[in-house]
């Protein structure tokens, strides 16, 4: 009987500790100090853009597929690169990756100016 009593007390104390651990801090607030153009969402417990306001996302531009046909005997071809940006920002730099080194006489170069980006492709002659 004494063992059952100790077991019940242990379960009661453990349950009480578990419940106390789940109770919010007494100093916790039900709102937050959000920045301008933001409001506190009580469901997600985070600040979000207010209705009619837009929060900057600062996402980089995303390249769209660009194809170009060039002759192997040309000295070099400039190809306009297309991109989209959800923030409406203009691209300031670009990088070309994943090209075949055998196809090109020199690595393709890329540059941007005023939001327009161009790749210069120099084919490997007689390849």
C-alpha positions, 0 to 999 in steps of 0.5 A: 500500500505504501508503494502504491501511495508513493507511486501515486504521489510521484505521478501527481508531482510529475503531472504538476511539473509537466503542466507548470512547464507548459504555462506561459511566463507571467510577464509574457505579452499577447502582442508584439512591437512590430515594425512600420507596416506590420501587425502581430498575428496571434495565430502564428505569433509573428509580425506580418505585413499589414493589409495594404502594406508590403514587406520587403522580401530581399529575394535575389533575381531569378534567371529565366531560361535563355537559349542562343544559337551561335556559329562556331566560327564567330569571334564572340556573341553577346546574348541578353539574359532575362530574369524576374525579381519579385521585389522589382529590383534590377540585377547588378551582377550575374554569374554563368555556371554549368557550361561545357568547357569543350564547346567554348574557346574561353569561359563565358563572361557576364556583366550587368548595367542598368538592370540589363545583363549580357553574356559573351560567348566565344565558341571553340573554333572548328569544334 
